[in-house]
Amino acid sequence: MDENFDRIVNCPLCRGSLECFCRRSTARGDSGESYFFKSYCDRRGEQEGSNYQTDRCPLCDGTGTALARVTDSTKNCTVCSGAGSVETTVKLDIGARRERAHCSACGGSGKKAYQLIEIKTFASAPESCYFSFDGGPRCTVSQHANSVAVDLEGAAKAFFAKWQPASQSAYLRGRREKERKEAEERARQEELRQQELKQRRIREGLCLTCGRALGFMDKMSGRQIHKQC
C-alpha cells in the first residue's frame, strides 16, 4: 500500500458497517439478451424500494475502513467565481450605481484554500459505487479503481474527523506481512530455478552463462563458461 496514506478512516461507502445498499437493474441489448447492472450506494433511505438490497461492502474488504491522506489545495472562490471582486449596488440620494469591490470572502485573490482528503480503499470497485454526505455532491468510485478525493467541508469534514494512524491497522500489518512472505517465496523459487538450470547445463556440457554448447577449446581448458561470456 502507498506509504503516503498515513491514516485509517471509516469506509465512506458502508460507513464502517461492512454493509451497503445496492440497486439492481436489468437492460436488454440489441440481440435480445438481458444484462444485469448493480450499483452500490450508502443512502439508507432507498432500501425500501424493491430493487434495493443490502450487500457486502465491495470496497473495504471486510474491514469497514479505508486508507486516507489529507492535502491542502485551492479552488476558485464561490462568492466571486474566481474574479476576486464582486459587483455591488450603491444607493445614492437619487438613484443608485453599480460598483465593483474586493471580494471579502477571498480577500480579492479569487482563490480559496481548502483541504482535500484522498481515500484509497482496500478493494477495487467491481461495479459503480458512489456516496455523498448530507445531500452534498456525489463522490463516485469508478469501476476497477480504488481511490477517490473528497472536499473536507461540512458533513464530510465531520465524518472524517475521527481517524487512526495507518500503523495501527492490524489488517494492513497482516497484508504487508503476507506480501513480504510471498515476495520471499518468489525469490526462493527463483533461486531454486536458477540452481536447477545451472545443474542441468553442467550435466549437458553447456555454458553456464548463455546456455549454448561449449566450444572445443573451452572443453579442453576445463572451462564451464565461454571465454567471451
ZIKA-V983859 format. One record per backbone hydrogen bond with DSSP energy under -0.5 kcal/mol. CO is the residue of the C=O (numbers start at 1). NH is the residue of the N-H. Records with the same first field share a line. If there is no record, write none. Layout:
BEGIN
CO->NH + NH
END
This chain:
BEGIN
2->5
4->6
6->166
7->68
8->164
9->66
11->15 + 16
14->17
18->57
20->55
21->41
22->24 + 53
23->39
25->37
27->35
29->32
33->29
35->27
37->25
38->128
39->23
40->130
41->21
42->44
43->46
44->47
46->49
49->52
51->24
53->22
55->20
59->122 + 123
60->63
64->11
66->9
67->120
68->7
69->118
71->116
73->114
75->112
77->81 + 82
80->83
84->103
86->101
88->90 + 99
89->91
90->97
95->92
97->90
99->88
101->86
103->107 + 108
106->109
110->77
112->75
114->73
115->152
116->71 + 118
117->119 + 150
118->69
119->121 + 148
120->67
125->144
128->40
129->141
131->139
132->134
133->136
138->140
139->131
140->142
141->129
142->145
145->125
146->121
148->119
150->117
151->153
153->156 + 157
154->158
155->159
156->160
158->161
159->162
161->163
164->8
165->168
166->169
168->170
169->173
170->174
171->175
172->176
173->177
174->178
175->179
176->180
177->181
178->182
179->183
180->184
181->185
182->186
183->187
184->188
185->189
186->190
187->191
188->192
189->193
190->194
191->195
192->196
193->197
194->198
195->199
196->200
197->201
198->202
199->203
200->204
201->205 + 206
202->205
205->214
207->211
212->207
215->219
216->220
217->221
218->222 + 223
219->222
224->208
226->229
END
